[in-house]
């Protein structure tokens, strides 16, 4: 089948499967404007609407527009020009969004930088991006000072918080008179470098434009049933330097003219207070976060009626029908999986929103990701030949959308390997079912070959996650002299539960083909990345050691 025929067939199936309350096309709330353009429009239309809430700070759209213009003028006076990279080395704070908007207004490139980086990691990202201007927090200046001499292009550091000798003060930037400083950004120039957060190799900068960002914001709102609402309020504790946090805490609220409620870290009690006080409509958290909320004694006394779209990310504990039922009983809303996406696509490529009836999304083969957002195409190709594969057959997920990166920054070889004729080779295994819905099977590099037979970790993880006493699990390959590789499952227990490796292995043998049955290792906790993902590379090392 040729590509066009394949796409026409799949799009028709996806159109029929798409939830009725989500649009079939891309709807931009105020048209195709830059992000500073959106803020300016909302400042004129809703000047007193809260744009950002964080602790005691409340910035209205009028204040946000004024501050972003002032900081842009201050950056310009400090030498920032069009195309210069501006590092934003901050946790979840209003200044992050203000600084990003200021950089975009100048036509500069904003570079979100993980504030949890150690010196070597920070030096790599600042050097690789060629950052000339850096905005950081006063408590983070020691680590910045430790690497500054190793970052050749960095000429100015601005500090939020207590003034630091030799650095610009944030208060001075916000006090700059912007005059008639215009919006010098545009939709199609390089606007952001979002670095991949992989657990292997050095992070790569994904080149994104403002057109990428507004497409992501618009389709994420549409695919969440929020495109035509006027009361959108997002609670975001996901790190805003991370692409999912950027989408939830920055792009979606700005596009909707809504409110971004930022938390610097997860706190269940504070989250409940904010949901009630700010009338939060959408949040994204880990499954563990929702379980913590459910288990609170004051949960049932809270008014969570505004929360119409709670979404979960199953990094460690997997969302299942039982957890969904417990949440619905406690909060009255339906908990769903968030989305399939990646930094290279600016995230949110497919979502299972609206597909929770009878727990369809949770009971189908792992992992059910729903339909692509409007304007995005997903196909499955054979790993070896690159040929399109029939529906229901496994292969590599390829994505094409208006938000696919332009390339990897200063890395033409990696770009050529991943981008082909506008299609991104994701490196993920998956399949499309008869409705055109995406099923994610895992990373290609995580695929386990047992005597030449393919074993997907996600399948084993789902089986184990449903067993009594199991809190979470992660499956990795381990070398085996007789079979080439075998699956090894690392498992943690629920609080107060007792689990045994041999019992879990025996139960798995009742539900899986013999070659898929894993060796089970019990852990107290998992090694984690800064963005809350399991370090599977470290688990592979442990698996090899346990086998030896």
Secondary structure, DSSP 8 states (H G I E B T S, - for coil): --HHHHHHHHHHHHHHHS-TTS-SS---TT-S--HHHHHHHHHHH-TTSEEEEETTEEEEHHHHHHHHHHHHHHHHHTT--TT-EEEEE-SSSHHHHHHHHHHHHTT-EEEE--TT--HHHHHHHHHHHTEEEEEEEGGGHHHHHHHGGG-TT--EEEEESS--TTSEEHHHHHTS--TT------SSSEEEEEE---SSS---EEEEEHHHHHHHHHHHHHHTT-TT-S--EEEE-S-TTSHHHHIIIIIHHHHHT-EEEE-SS--HHHHHHHHHHHT--EEEEEHHHHHHHHT-TTGGGS--TT--EEEEE-SSS---HHHHHHHHHHHSS--EE--B--GGGTS--EE-TT--GGGHHHHSSS-EEEEE-TT-EEEEE-TTT--B--TT--EEEEEE-TTS-S-BTT-HHHHHHHEETTEEEEEEEEEE-TTS-EEEEEEGGG-EEETTEEE-HHHHHHHHHTSTTEEEEEEEEEEETTTEEEEEEEEEE-TT----HHHHHHHHHHHS-GGG--EEEE-SS--B-TTS-B-HHHHHHHHHHHH-
